Each structure stands twice: as structure tokens, then as C-alpha cells.
């Protein structure tokens, strides 16, 4: 029945049963239910569905599967990339004789039957031995969750391949354009997930598959798409069904099952807050109901107990659970981002309520918490202005540091924006943060080397971080008496330059980008504002109006362009 919490119907019954068993002379009840780990199907009478055979036929050739997998690195992976690489090796070691053959219906049907039967078996969720954990879903025990995860890695890898050389990158996509290939792998992931739903049981492996599927859908169809939101709902439902949000394990528990569950929940919680921020919809998870600790900052090799290379040792952890090795580990960014997301959840509680009355003190306290938390991060994961010229940092490290810093600044931006609404006036601090957000969000666009081999939606970064900040700058420029006119303010020329850069980057968003329509609308509004500021009419043709304390003579109805409610994000305009 999945995780049952403190208010479930069975809580008092279980307590009564425990008391009954503790009484002298009462024997423990004998369970008459069949074991859950026994497959309900047999090889003799089971015929795999056509979708199963089709999914296996869709597996790319060996060379392409490795090329696509190695072509990218997702810095926000909520699982263990080293385990995924082992899984890929295991697939070819075990089933290479079938997949490298003619892939006949007979051979693929036999393989599909074995994978289906494996999927009916219940996975254990309490492993302490990484080898036993991995053996349960790899090799001869390969499951649809495992194959679906590989398809998700391949689909994500395609996103990082250059558009101009896409067709020539590998044999698997030679006859496909980029969108066709992405749709092909997305459907393969969907087929595997559906097979798991129909013949398997809920488990953390399936939860990670749904996590990857949701991310893939957002990168193809956009974050506002209803299909993406539905997939996210499935993911959150399975997350709470499995009880990933709660745990009584010690904070320093290094066991594989505990750390994988923590990593996965961190990824789900973080993406839940990103969707809430991007769309202005209420989040589906709340920190008040969570007792799961954040994952420890340990390497994938240590997690899987791989013997360290001679002359090296695994890094120790500080009192907060951060590695003392001064390295960005695969888990470091997801650990940092989930801590940032807990602050963001508090911001959402205030921003999405009906009123901001008596919210100033909580917001100021949140601002201090955000600063203290970020200051406590290891310096290795915090971006600095000299990172692009630092020869000791590779592009992946720079991008990781940049993204973590952007997430933190995003929180501060939201807090300052709410404070400005309370005080009915923009502050120089809000303008400065907005300019910094725009500048940092454009760096991956103007320095494309940062995203080489990384799963990165540059267009999304501009819209998620740069666009809301651009909205504040627009409103500030349209005010005759701007807060930036004071001694501590920002020059109008700096604001105009930032918006011009934002327009230039938005102008380069390709038509097949998932949020292309949104970017076109944003660009159109920014251009109108710049035209009004740089080439004002000789006479005012419209009436003055006020929008949340901003006065302007902009000669159109402002409500057709701007709605500065904080967490509608892209509702500072109306398309």
C-alpha cells in the first residue's frame, strides 16, 4: 500500500497490534498474503506486449549508445551517473548478442519476456551493499525501469549535441532531424514507464525514470505545457507514495539506498519549486511535511564503494555535510539547490497568499537566512567575476558555480520584489539585483563554451532568470522619478544596455525551442520599452497611469503589457 503516514487509517490499528503482541501469551499473527517479490507471470504463459518489443528495437547501436551517453553531463542529476554508466555496460554485456544481431522478432520477444518478468519482482529499498543494490536491476535482472533510464540519458544527451552537426553525430540519428530524434527517444521513455506502471511495482528506480521523463518533456515541450505538468504530478504522487519525503535514518548514513533516496527527493523537491516559480502555480510539495535529510556531499565512487585510485583518499565531510576536498562532486549542485529550494518554499508561502499584510518581518528574516545559507556554501560552488578567466576551472565547473549562484540570487530577487510591493516603491537594491541576474543569465549565451557537453537549456535560463529581472528594469525605466536617480542608484545607461543585451539574446532563440512563443512576446515588450525610452514622442498621446507605485506616461494601457505580481513570472506581460 505504499508509505502510510501518521494520520493514516492503519496507525491506531498498528499500535493496538503492537500492544497485543507485547502481551504475554499472545502469538504474532501469521501473514497469509503471498510474497510480493514473487512474479505473477511465468515464462511459459506470458507474451510480452508489442510496446515492449518496439522499445527494445529502438535501442541505438552500441557505438551510438556510448557516444550519446558520454556527450553530455547533467550537473543536476538526481541519481548516480556512475551507476548509469555501469547500467549501460551491463546492457551490452548481457544482451549484446541480441542487440548486435539482426534483432529478429523472435530474439527481441525472448528478451522482452525476460525483462517483463524481472519488472514484476519487487525491488528492495534497504540495501547497504552497493553491489547488491545494483545487481537487482542490471545484467540478467534488467528491468523496464533500467532500460527507460538509459533511454532518458540518451534523450538528454541529444539535447547537448550541436544543432549544426546533429545528423552527422552518430548512426542512431543519421536519418532524423533534431526534433524527430528527441520525440523518438521521449516516446521510448514513455513506453518503458508505461510498461512499469502496468506490470511492475512502485520503487525509487521508477521514480527516477519519471523524474528524467519530466525533465525531458520540459526541454522539448516547455515548462508551461500541460503534459509536462501532468508528468510532474505523477512524479510527486509516486514520491510521496514511496515516502521519499520522510526518513528517520541518521544524517551521516552513507548506505546506498538512503543516499539514493535523498538525492532523488532533492531533485524532485527542487524541480517542484522551479515549476512553481516559472508558472506561478502552487507547489505540490511543502517543506513543512518533510523529514528527509539532504544528501551528503560524497562522490559517486565513494557511494558505490569503488576502491580509490592509489595515492588518493575519499574526502572527509565538515559538520554540515559538505566535502572538505575542495572539489565539485556530482552531488554538490543538487545538494546546494535543494537547500536554496527550502528558502524558496518559504517565499512561495508568502508570495502566493491572498495578502502581504504583516509579511515584512518574515521577508527580512528570510533574506538573512538566504544570505547566511549561501555564505555557508563551500567557495568551490560559488561563482565569482573572475571565473571565466580562471585557468584552474574547466567549463563545467564554471557553469555549475554560475547556476548555483543564479538560484540564490533568484531567491533574493523575489524577496526584494515582495518588499518593494509592501513599500510601494522600487529600491536601488532591487534594481542592482535585477541587473546582476540579467548579466549572469546571459553568460551561457555569450560564452557558449560553458555549455559544451552539458545538458543546458540556455533559452530557459534567460526566460527564468533574465526575463523577470528585465520586467523590473522596464518598470524602473518608465518611471519619471526613478529610484536609480539617487547617489546610490544605477545609471539609466546601464539598465538600457542590459535590456538591449537581453533583446539580442532573445532574438537568437530558434523557432524549435520549447519556449519560443514566450521568448518572442518578451522580446516584443522589451523592444517597445526601449523604443519609448530612447525615442520618446514629442507629445504624450496617452494618459498617465500608475502600476504598483511606478508612475509613467507610457502611451498605451499598461495593463495590456505588465502585471508585476511576483510569482506569475511571465505574467509581467500578457501575450
TILUM-641664 format. One record per residue (C-alpha): x, y, z; residue number from 1; residue in three letters. Coordinates in nm, 2 decimals. Layout:
// TILUM-641664
- east,north,up,num,residuo
- X,Y,Z,NUM,ALA
...
***
This chain:
// TILUM-641664
- east,north,up,num,residuo
- 0.00,0.00,0.00,1,UNK
- 0.30,0.23,-0.01,2,UNK
- 0.40,0.47,0.26,3,UNK
- 0.14,0.53,0.53,4,UNK
- 0.18,0.83,0.75,5,UNK
- 0.08,0.94,1.10,6,UNK
- -0.28,1.02,1.00,7,UNK
- -0.35,0.70,0.80,8,UNK
- -0.64,0.47,0.89,9,UNK
- -0.40,0.20,1.00,10,UNK
- -0.20,0.40,1.25,11,UNK
- -0.41,0.32,1.56,12,UNK
- -0.47,-0.04,1.45,13,UNK
- -0.09,-0.10,1.42,14,UNK
- -0.04,0.05,1.76,15,UNK
- -0.31,-0.18,1.91,16,UNK
- -0.15,-0.48,1.73,17,UNK
- 0.20,-0.39,1.88,18,UNK
- 0.05,-0.38,2.23,19,UNK
- -0.13,-0.70,2.17,20,UNK
- 0.18,-0.88,2.06,21,UNK
- 0.37,-0.74,2.36,22,UNK
- 0.12,-0.91,2.60,23,UNK
- 0.22,-1.24,2.75,24,UNK
- 0.07,-1.55,2.58,25,UNK
- -0.02,-1.37,2.25,26,UNK
- 0.15,-1.51,1.94,27,UNK
- 0.25,-1.29,1.65,28,UNK
- 0.00,-1.30,1.36,29,UNK
- 0.10,-1.51,1.06,30,UNK
- 0.08,-1.33,0.73,31,UNK
- -0.13,-1.52,0.48,32,UNK
- -0.06,-1.29,0.18,33,UNK
- 0.16,-1.42,-0.10,34,UNK
- 0.51,-1.28,-0.11,35,UNK
- 0.52,-0.96,-0.30,36,UNK
- 0.85,-1.04,-0.47,37,UNK
- 0.71,-1.35,-0.65,38,UNK
- 0.64,-1.28,-1.01,39,UNK
- 0.28,-1.31,-1.11,40,UNK
- 0.37,-1.42,-1.46,41,UNK
- 0.56,-1.72,-1.59,42,UNK
- 0.78,-1.75,-1.89,43,UNK
- 0.56,-2.03,-2.03,44,UNK
- 0.22,-1.84,-2.05,45,UNK
- 0.34,-1.48,-2.09,46,UNK
- 0.36,-1.30,-2.42,47,UNK
- 0.52,-0.95,-2.39,48,UNK
- 0.32,-0.66,-2.54,49,UNK
- 0.41,-0.51,-2.87,50,UNK
- 0.53,-0.19,-2.70,51,UNK
- 0.80,-0.40,-2.52,52,UNK
- 0.94,-0.54,-2.84,53,UNK
- 0.92,-0.20,-3.00,54,UNK
- 1.12,-0.04,-2.71,55,UNK
- 1.40,-0.29,-2.74,56,UNK
- 1.41,-0.24,-3.12,57,UNK
- 1.45,0.13,-3.06,58,UNK
- 1.78,0.09,-2.85,59,UNK
- 2.05,0.26,-3.05,60,UNK
- 2.36,0.06,-3.17,61,UNK
- 2.64,0.01,-2.93,62,UNK
- 2.87,0.29,-3.06,63,UNK
- 2.58,0.54,-3.07,64,UNK
- 2.46,0.45,-2.73,65,UNK
- 2.80,0.52,-2.57,66,UNK
- 2.86,0.83,-2.78,67,UNK
- 2.53,0.99,-2.69,68,UNK
- 2.57,0.89,-2.32,69,UNK
- 2.92,1.04,-2.30,70,UNK
- 2.83,1.35,-2.50,71,UNK
- 2.68,1.54,-2.20,72,UNK
- 2.70,1.58,-1.83,73,UNK
- 2.39,1.68,-1.64,74,UNK
- 2.51,1.87,-1.33,75,UNK
- 2.17,1.83,-1.17,76,UNK
- 2.15,1.45,-1.19,77,UNK
- 1.94,1.33,-0.90,78,UNK
- 2.07,0.97,-0.91,79,UNK
- 2.43,0.84,-0.97,80,UNK
- 2.58,0.89,-1.32,81,UNK
- 2.85,0.62,-1.25,82,UNK
- 2.57,0.37,-1.18,83,UNK
- 2.41,0.47,-1.51,84,UNK
- 2.74,0.40,-1.69,85,UNK
- 2.76,0.06,-1.52,86,UNK
- 2.40,0.00,-1.64,87,UNK
- 2.49,0.08,-2.00,88,UNK
- 2.79,-0.16,-1.98,89,UNK
- 2.56,-0.42,-1.82,90,UNK
- 2.31,-0.40,-2.11,91,UNK
- 2.56,-0.47,-2.37,92,UNK
- 2.75,-0.73,-2.17,93,UNK
- 2.43,-0.93,-2.11,94,UNK
- 2.22,-0.87,-2.42,95,UNK
- 2.48,-0.77,-2.68,96,UNK
- 2.44,-1.09,-2.87,97,UNK
- 2.07,-1.00,-2.93,98,UNK
- 2.11,-0.62,-2.99,99,UNK
- 2.41,-0.66,-3.22,100,UNK
- 2.24,-0.93,-3.42,101,UNK
- 1.96,-0.90,-3.66,102,UNK
- 1.72,-0.80,-3.39,103,UNK
- 1.46,-1.05,-3.51,104,UNK
- 1.11,-1.06,-3.37,105,UNK
- 1.19,-1.39,-3.20,106,UNK
- 1.51,-1.28,-3.02,107,UNK
- 1.36,-0.95,-2.91,108,UNK
- 1.04,-1.12,-2.79,109,UNK
- 1.25,-1.35,-2.57,110,UNK
- 1.45,-1.06,-2.43,111,UNK
- 1.13,-0.86,-2.37,112,UNK
- 0.97,-1.16,-2.19,113,UNK
- 1.27,-1.18,-1.96,114,UNK
- 1.27,-0.80,-1.89,115,UNK
- 0.90,-0.81,-1.82,116,UNK
- 0.93,-1.09,-1.57,117,UNK
- 1.21,-0.91,-1.40,118,UNK
- 1.00,-0.60,-1.37,119,UNK
- 0.73,-0.78,-1.18,120,UNK
- 0.97,-0.85,-0.89,121,UNK
- 0.97,-0.61,-0.60,122,UNK
- 1.29,-0.42,-0.55,123,UNK
- 1.43,-0.39,-0.20,124,UNK
- 1.47,-0.04,-0.07,125,UNK
- 1.70,-0.11,0.22,126,UNK
- 2.03,-0.21,0.06,127,UNK
- 2.36,-0.12,0.23,128,UNK
- 2.58,-0.31,-0.02,129,UNK
- 2.61,-0.11,-0.35,130,UNK
- 2.68,-0.43,-0.54,131,UNK
- 2.37,-0.60,-0.42,132,UNK
- 2.17,-0.28,-0.49,133,UNK
- 2.30,-0.26,-0.85,134,UNK
- 2.26,-0.64,-0.92,135,UNK
- 1.89,-0.62,-0.86,136,UNK
- 1.82,-0.42,-1.17,137,UNK
- 2.11,-0.49,-1.41,138,UNK
- 2.25,-0.77,-1.61,139,UNK
- 2.02,-1.08,-1.62,140,UNK
- 1.79,-0.88,-1.38,141,UNK
- 1.75,-0.59,-1.63,142,UNK
- 1.41,-0.42,-1.58,143,UNK
- 1.20,-0.17,-1.78,144,UNK
- 1.29,0.09,-1.53,145,UNK
- 1.66,0.03,-1.62,146,UNK
- 1.61,0.05,-1.99,147,UNK
- 1.38,0.35,-1.96,148,UNK
- 1.65,0.53,-1.76,149,UNK
- 1.90,0.46,-2.03,150,UNK
- 1.66,0.60,-2.29,151,UNK
- 1.62,0.91,-2.08,152,UNK
- 2.00,0.95,-2.06,153,UNK
- 2.02,0.91,-2.44,154,UNK
- 1.74,1.16,-2.49,155,UNK
- 1.91,1.41,-2.26,156,UNK
- 2.24,1.35,-2.44,157,UNK
- 2.08,1.45,-2.77,158,UNK
- 1.99,1.79,-2.63,159,UNK
- 2.35,1.87,-2.58,160,UNK
- 2.46,1.78,-2.94,161,UNK
- 2.52,2.09,-3.16,162,UNK
- 2.23,2.16,-3.39,163,UNK
- 2.45,2.22,-3.69,164,UNK
- 2.62,1.88,-3.67,165,UNK
- 2.33,1.68,-3.52,166,UNK
- 2.27,1.44,-3.81,167,UNK
- 2.64,1.36,-3.85,168,UNK
- 2.70,1.29,-3.48,169,UNK
- 2.62,0.92,-3.48,170,UNK
- 2.44,0.65,-3.67,171,UNK
- 2.14,0.64,-3.44,172,UNK
- 2.02,0.99,-3.56,173,UNK
- 2.16,0.99,-3.91,174,UNK
- 1.82,0.99,-4.08,175,UNK
- 1.64,1.22,-3.82,176,UNK
- 1.63,1.59,-3.77,177,UNK
- 1.67,1.71,-3.41,178,UNK
- 1.31,1.73,-3.31,179,UNK
- 1.22,1.39,-3.47,180,UNK
- 1.50,1.23,-3.28,181,UNK
- 1.40,1.39,-2.95,182,UNK
- 1.04,1.28,-2.99,183,UNK
- 1.16,0.93,-3.08,184,UNK
- 1.36,0.89,-2.75,185,UNK
- 1.09,1.07,-2.55,186,UNK
- 0.83,0.82,-2.67,187,UNK
- 1.07,0.53,-2.59,188,UNK
- 1.10,0.66,-2.23,189,UNK
- 0.72,0.69,-2.21,190,UNK
- 0.68,0.33,-2.34,191,UNK
- 0.92,0.20,-2.07,192,UNK
- 0.74,0.40,-1.80,193,UNK
- 0.40,0.27,-1.90,194,UNK
- 0.53,-0.09,-1.90,195,UNK
- 0.65,-0.03,-1.54,196,UNK
- 0.31,0.11,-1.44,197,UNK
- 0.12,-0.19,-1.59,198,UNK
- 0.34,-0.49,-1.48,199,UNK
- 0.57,-0.36,-1.20,200,UNK
- 0.56,-0.20,-0.86,201,UNK
- 0.64,0.15,-0.74,202,UNK
- 1.00,0.19,-0.65,203,UNK
- 1.28,0.45,-0.64,204,UNK
- 1.41,0.33,-0.97,205,UNK
- 1.07,0.41,-1.14,206,UNK
- 1.06,0.75,-0.95,207,UNK
- 1.40,0.84,-1.11,208,UNK
- 1.27,0.73,-1.45,209,UNK
- 0.97,0.96,-1.41,210,UNK
- 1.20,1.24,-1.29,211,UNK
- 1.41,1.21,-1.61,212,UNK
- 1.09,1.18,-1.82,213,UNK
- 0.95,1.50,-1.67,214,UNK
- 1.28,1.69,-1.74,215,UNK
- 1.29,1.56,-2.10,216,UNK
- 0.94,1.67,-2.16,217,UNK
- 1.01,2.02,-2.03,218,UNK
- 1.31,2.05,-2.26,219,UNK
- 1.11,1.95,-2.56,220,UNK
- 0.76,2.09,-2.49,221,UNK
- 0.82,2.37,-2.25,222,UNK
- 0.76,2.42,-1.87,223,UNK
- 0.41,2.57,-1.92,224,UNK
- 0.29,2.27,-2.12,225,UNK
- 0.01,2.07,-1.96,226,UNK
- 0.17,1.74,-2.05,227,UNK
- 0.48,1.84,-1.85,228,UNK
- 0.27,1.94,-1.55,229,UNK
- 0.08,1.61,-1.56,230,UNK
- 0.41,1.42,-1.57,231,UNK
- 0.53,1.62,-1.27,232,UNK
- 0.21,1.54,-1.09,233,UNK
- 0.28,1.17,-1.15,234,UNK
- 0.63,1.21,-1.02,235,UNK
- 0.52,1.38,-0.70,236,UNK
- 0.25,1.13,-0.64,237,UNK
- 0.50,0.84,-0.66,238,UNK
- 0.74,1.03,-0.45,239,UNK
- 0.50,1.06,-0.16,240,UNK
- 0.36,0.71,-0.22,241,UNK
- 0.71,0.58,-0.16,242,UNK
- 0.77,0.80,0.14,243,UNK
- 1.08,0.96,-0.02,244,UNK
- 0.99,1.28,0.17,245,UNK
- 1.04,1.13,0.51,246,UNK
- 1.31,0.93,0.68,247,UNK
- 1.45,0.86,1.03,248,UNK
- 1.79,0.75,0.91,249,UNK
- 2.09,0.92,1.07,250,UNK
- 2.22,1.22,0.88,251,UNK
- 2.56,1.06,0.83,252,UNK
- 2.41,0.73,0.70,253,UNK
- 2.63,0.65,0.39,254,UNK
- 2.43,0.35,0.28,255,UNK
- 2.34,0.33,-0.09,256,UNK
- 1.96,0.31,-0.05,257,UNK
- 1.95,0.60,0.19,258,UNK
- 2.17,0.83,-0.02,259,UNK
- 1.99,0.75,-0.35,260,UNK
- 1.66,0.83,-0.19,261,UNK
- 1.79,1.16,-0.06,262,UNK
- 1.94,1.25,-0.39,263,UNK
- 1.62,1.17,-0.57,264,UNK
- 1.40,1.36,-0.33,265,UNK
- 1.63,1.66,-0.35,266,UNK
- 1.59,1.66,-0.73,267,UNK
- 1.21,1.63,-0.71,268,UNK
- 1.17,1.90,-0.45,269,UNK
- 1.39,2.14,-0.64,270,UNK
- 1.21,2.09,-0.97,271,UNK
- 0.88,2.14,-0.79,272,UNK
- 0.99,2.48,-0.68,273,UNK
- 1.12,2.58,-1.02,274,UNK
- 0.79,2.49,-1.18,275,UNK
- 0.60,2.69,-0.91,276,UNK
- 0.83,2.99,-0.97,277,UNK
- 0.81,2.96,-1.35,278,UNK
- 0.43,2.92,-1.38,279,UNK
- 0.30,3.09,-1.06,280,UNK
- 0.11,2.78,-0.97,281,UNK
- 0.12,2.64,-0.61,282,UNK
- 0.39,2.39,-0.55,283,UNK
- 0.29,2.02,-0.49,284,UNK
- 0.54,1.96,-0.21,285,UNK
- 0.59,2.17,0.11,286,UNK
- 0.88,2.17,0.34,287,UNK
- 0.66,2.15,0.65,288,UNK
- 0.58,1.79,0.57,289,UNK
- 0.94,1.68,0.50,290,UNK
- 1.18,1.50,0.73,291,UNK
- 1.42,1.37,0.46,292,UNK
- 1.78,1.49,0.51,293,UNK
- 1.97,1.65,0.23,294,UNK
- 2.22,1.41,0.05,295,UNK
- 2.58,1.40,0.18,296,UNK
- 2.84,1.56,-0.04,297,UNK
- 3.02,1.24,-0.13,298,UNK
- 3.15,1.12,-0.46,299,UNK
- 2.97,0.86,-0.68,300,UNK
- 3.28,0.64,-0.63,301,UNK
- 3.25,0.65,-0.25,302,UNK
- 2.88,0.60,-0.27,303,UNK
- 2.93,0.28,-0.48,304,UNK
- 3.23,0.18,-0.27,305,UNK
- 3.48,0.18,-0.56,306,UNK
- 3.83,0.15,-0.43,307,UNK
- 4.01,0.49,-0.46,308,UNK
- 4.30,0.52,-0.70,309,UNK
- 4.63,0.45,-0.54,310,UNK
- 4.76,0.76,-0.36,311,UNK
- 4.42,0.92,-0.32,312,UNK
- 4.16,0.90,-0.04,313,UNK
- 3.79,1.00,-0.02,314,UNK
- 3.73,1.34,0.13,315,UNK
- 3.60,1.39,0.48,316,UNK
- 3.29,1.59,0.55,317,UNK
- 3.25,1.91,0.76,318,UNK
- 2.99,1.95,1.03,319,UNK
- 2.72,2.05,0.77,320,UNK
- 2.78,1.75,0.54,321,UNK
- 3.00,1.93,0.27,322,UNK
- 3.31,1.77,0.13,323,UNK
- 3.64,1.91,0.26,324,UNK
- 3.81,1.80,-0.07,325,UNK
- 3.76,2.14,-0.24,326,UNK
- 3.61,1.97,-0.54,327,UNK
- 3.27,2.00,-0.71,328,UNK
- 3.13,1.65,-0.69,329,UNK
- 2.83,1.52,-0.90,330,UNK
- 2.60,1.56,-0.59,331,UNK
- 2.73,1.91,-0.49,332,UNK
- 2.50,2.12,-0.71,333,UNK
- 2.18,1.92,-0.63,334,UNK
- 2.26,1.94,-0.26,335,UNK
- 2.31,2.32,-0.28,336,UNK
- 2.00,2.37,-0.49,337,UNK
- 1.77,2.18,-0.26,338,UNK
- 1.89,2.40,0.03,339,UNK
- 1.81,2.70,-0.18,340,UNK
- 1.47,2.55,-0.26,341,UNK
- 1.38,2.52,0.11,342,UNK
- 1.42,2.90,0.13,343,UNK
- 1.22,2.93,-0.19,344,UNK
- 0.94,2.73,-0.05,345,UNK
- 0.91,2.98,0.24,346,UNK
- 0.90,3.26,-0.02,347,UNK
- 0.62,3.09,-0.21,348,UNK
- 0.41,3.06,0.11,349,UNK
- 0.42,3.44,0.14,350,UNK
- 0.40,3.53,-0.23,351,UNK
- 0.11,3.31,-0.32,352,UNK
- -0.12,3.40,-0.03,353,UNK
- -0.41,3.65,-0.07,354,UNK
- -0.24,3.93,0.13,355,UNK
- 0.10,4.06,0.22,356,UNK
- -0.02,4.21,0.55,357,UNK
- 0.23,4.15,0.83,358,UNK
- 0.48,4.00,0.59,359,UNK
- 0.77,4.25,0.61,360,UNK
- 0.94,4.10,0.91,361,UNK
- 0.92,3.74,0.78,362,UNK
- 1.06,3.86,0.45,363,UNK
- 1.35,4.04,0.61,364,UNK
- 1.42,3.73,0.82,365,UNK
- 1.41,3.51,0.50,366,UNK
- 1.66,3.75,0.34,367,UNK
- 1.90,3.70,0.63,368,UNK
- 1.85,3.32,0.62,369,UNK
- 1.92,3.31,0.24,370,UNK
- 2.24,3.52,0.28,371,UNK
- 2.36,3.31,0.58,372,UNK
- 2.29,2.98,0.39,373,UNK
- 2.47,3.10,0.08,374,UNK
- 2.77,3.23,0.28,375,UNK
- 2.79,2.88,0.43,376,UNK
- 2.84,2.71,0.10,377,UNK
- 3.19,2.60,0.01,378,UNK
- 3.36,2.86,-0.21,379,UNK
- 3.42,2.59,-0.47,380,UNK
- 3.05,2.61,-0.58,381,UNK
- 3.00,2.99,-0.57,382,UNK
- 3.05,3.20,-0.88,383,UNK
- 3.29,3.49,-0.89,384,UNK
- 3.35,3.76,-1.15,385,UNK
- 3.69,3.61,-1.24,386,UNK
- 3.57,3.25,-1.30,387,UNK
- 3.57,3.29,-1.68,388,UNK
- 3.94,3.38,-1.68,389,UNK
- 4.04,3.12,-1.41,390,UNK
- 4.26,2.86,-1.58,391,UNK
- 4.21,2.62,-1.28,392,UNK
- 3.84,2.59,-1.36,393,UNK
- 3.70,2.39,-1.65,394,UNK
- 3.38,2.50,-1.82,395,UNK
- 3.16,2.25,-1.63,396,UNK
- 3.29,2.38,-1.30,397,UNK
- 3.22,2.74,-1.41,398,UNK
- 2.87,2.66,-1.53,399,UNK
- 2.79,2.47,-1.21,400,UNK
- 2.91,2.77,-0.99,401,UNK
- 2.71,3.01,-1.21,402,UNK
- 2.39,2.81,-1.19,403,UNK
- 2.41,2.77,-0.81,404,UNK
- 2.47,3.15,-0.77,405,UNK
- 2.18,3.23,-1.01,406,UNK
- 1.95,3.02,-0.80,407,UNK
- 2.05,3.21,-0.48,408,UNK
- 2.01,3.55,-0.65,409,UNK
- 1.67,3.44,-0.78,410,UNK
- 1.55,3.40,-0.42,411,UNK
- 1.69,3.74,-0.31,412,UNK
- 1.53,3.89,-0.62,413,UNK
- 1.19,3.75,-0.52,414,UNK
- 1.22,3.87,-0.16,415,UNK
- 1.32,4.22,-0.27,416,UNK
- 1.04,4.23,-0.51,417,UNK
- 0.79,4.14,-0.24,418,UNK
- 0.94,4.41,-0.01,419,UNK
- 0.90,4.67,-0.29,420,UNK
- 0.54,4.58,-0.32,421,UNK
- 0.49,4.63,0.06,422,UNK
- 0.67,4.96,0.05,423,UNK
- 0.51,5.07,-0.28,424,UNK
- 0.83,5.17,-0.44,425,UNK
- 1.13,5.01,-0.62,426,UNK
- 1.46,5.02,-0.44,427,UNK
- 1.81,5.06,-0.57,428,UNK
- 1.89,4.72,-0.43,429,UNK
- 1.62,4.55,-0.64,430,UNK
- 1.75,4.73,-0.95,431,UNK
- 2.10,4.61,-0.88,432,UNK
- 2.00,4.25,-0.82,433,UNK
- 1.79,4.26,-1.14,434,UNK
- 2.09,4.38,-1.34,435,UNK
- 2.31,4.11,-1.19,436,UNK
- 2.05,3.85,-1.27,437,UNK
- 2.03,3.96,-1.63,438,UNK
- 2.41,3.97,-1.67,439,UNK
- 2.47,3.63,-1.52,440,UNK
- 2.18,3.46,-1.70,441,UNK
- 2.32,3.58,-2.04,442,UNK
- 2.67,3.44,-1.97,443,UNK
- 2.60,3.09,-2.11,444,UNK
- 2.45,3.26,-2.42,445,UNK
- 2.75,3.48,-2.48,446,UNK
- 3.01,3.22,-2.37,447,UNK
- 2.89,2.90,-2.55,448,UNK
- 3.19,2.71,-2.43,449,UNK
- 3.03,2.69,-2.09,450,UNK
- 2.76,2.46,-2.21,451,UNK
- 2.97,2.22,-2.42,452,UNK
- 2.88,1.87,-2.32,453,UNK
- 2.63,1.99,-2.06,454,UNK
- 2.25,1.94,-2.06,455,UNK
- 2.16,2.31,-2.06,456,UNK
- 1.86,2.49,-2.19,457,UNK
- 2.01,2.84,-2.24,458,UNK
- 1.68,2.98,-2.36,459,UNK
- 1.51,2.87,-2.04,460,UNK
- 1.78,3.03,-1.83,461,UNK
- 1.72,3.36,-2.00,462,UNK
- 1.35,3.34,-1.95,463,UNK
- 1.35,3.20,-1.60,464,UNK
- 1.62,3.44,-1.46,465,UNK
- 1.66,3.73,-1.70,466,UNK
- 1.30,3.80,-1.80,467,UNK
- 1.15,3.87,-1.46,468,UNK
- 1.45,4.09,-1.38,469,UNK
- 1.40,4.26,-1.72,470,UNK
- 1.04,4.33,-1.62,471,UNK
- 1.16,4.52,-1.31,472,UNK
- 1.42,4.72,-1.52,473,UNK
- 1.14,4.81,-1.77,474,UNK
- 0.91,4.94,-1.50,475,UNK
- 1.20,5.14,-1.35,476,UNK
- 1.30,5.30,-1.68,477,UNK
- 0.94,5.40,-1.74,478,UNK
- 0.92,5.60,-1.41,479,UNK
- 0.99,5.97,-1.44,480,UNK
- 1.13,5.98,-1.09,481,UNK
- 1.34,5.66,-1.07,482,UNK
- 1.49,5.52,-0.76,483,UNK
- 1.81,5.49,-0.96,484,UNK
- 1.84,5.87,-0.99,485,UNK
- 1.99,5.89,-0.64,486,UNK
- 2.36,5.89,-0.54,487,UNK
- 2.34,5.51,-0.47,488,UNK
- 2.14,5.43,-0.78,489,UNK
- 2.21,5.27,-1.11,490,UNK
- 2.27,5.47,-1.43,491,UNK
- 2.00,5.46,-1.68,492,UNK
- 2.25,5.37,-1.95,493,UNK
- 2.34,5.05,-1.76,494,UNK
- 1.98,4.95,-1.75,495,UNK
- 1.93,5.02,-2.12,496,UNK
- 2.24,4.82,-2.21,497,UNK
- 2.12,4.53,-2.00,498,UNK
- 1.78,4.52,-2.18,499,UNK
- 1.95,4.56,-2.52,500,UNK
- 2.17,4.25,-2.45,501,UNK
- 1.86,4.06,-2.33,502,UNK
- 1.68,4.15,-2.66,503,UNK
- 1.98,4.04,-2.86,504,UNK
- 1.99,3.70,-2.70,505,UNK
- 1.62,3.65,-2.72,506,UNK
- 1.64,3.73,-3.09,507,UNK
- 1.86,3.43,-3.13,508,UNK
- 1.62,3.18,-2.98,509,UNK
- 1.55,2.92,-3.25,510,UNK
- 1.19,2.86,-3.36,511,UNK
- 1.20,2.50,-3.25,512,UNK
- 1.29,2.60,-2.89,513,UNK
- 1.03,2.48,-2.63,514,UNK
- 0.95,2.83,-2.51,515,UNK
- 0.99,3.01,-2.84,516,UNK
- 0.65,3.17,-2.83,517,UNK
- 0.72,3.31,-2.48,518,UNK
- 1.06,3.45,-2.58,519,UNK
- 0.90,3.63,-2.88,520,UNK
- 0.65,3.80,-2.66,521,UNK
- 0.91,3.90,-2.41,522,UNK
- 1.13,4.04,-2.68,523,UNK
- 0.85,4.24,-2.83,524,UNK
- 0.77,4.41,-2.50,525,UNK
- 1.14,4.49,-2.43,526,UNK
- 1.17,4.65,-2.77,527,UNK
- 0.86,4.86,-2.71,528,UNK
- 1.00,4.99,-2.38,529,UNK
- 1.34,5.06,-2.53,530,UNK
- 1.18,5.25,-2.82,531,UNK
- 0.98,5.45,-2.57,532,UNK
- 1.29,5.54,-2.36,533,UNK
- 1.53,5.60,-2.65,534,UNK
- 1.29,5.77,-2.89,535,UNK
- 1.01,5.93,-2.68,536,UNK
- 0.73,6.10,-2.87,537,UNK
- 0.73,6.48,-2.89,538,UNK
- 0.39,6.49,-2.71,539,UNK
- 0.23,6.25,-2.48,540,UNK
- -0.05,6.07,-2.66,541,UNK
- -0.18,5.87,-2.37,542,UNK
- -0.28,5.92,-2.01,543,UNK
- -0.06,5.88,-1.72,544,UNK
- -0.12,5.57,-1.51,545,UNK
- 0.03,5.40,-1.20,546,UNK
- 0.13,5.04,-1.16,547,UNK
- 0.23,4.95,-0.81,548,UNK
- 0.39,5.28,-0.73,549,UNK
- 0.55,5.33,-1.07,550,UNK
- 0.44,5.65,-1.25,551,UNK
- 0.48,5.68,-1.62,552,UNK
- 0.34,5.84,-1.93,553,UNK
- 0.39,5.53,-2.15,554,UNK
- 0.13,5.59,-2.43,555,UNK
- -0.05,5.26,-2.41,556,UNK
- -0.26,5.08,-2.15,557,UNK
- -0.01,4.93,-1.91,558,UNK
- -0.24,4.65,-1.80,559,UNK
- -0.21,4.52,-2.16,560,UNK
- 0.16,4.48,-2.11,561,UNK
- 0.25,4.44,-1.74,562,UNK
- 0.13,4.26,-1.44,563,UNK
- 0.40,4.27,-1.18,564,UNK
- 0.26,4.01,-0.95,565,UNK
- 0.58,3.84,-0.83,566,UNK
- 0.54,3.47,-0.90,567,UNK
- 0.34,3.48,-1.22,568,UNK
- 0.69,3.52,-1.35,569,UNK
- 0.59,3.57,-1.71,570,UNK
- 0.27,3.75,-1.62,571,UNK
- 0.45,4.08,-1.60,572,UNK
- 0.33,4.08,-1.96,573,UNK
- 0.02,3.94,-2.12,574,UNK
- 0.08,3.77,-2.46,575,UNK
***
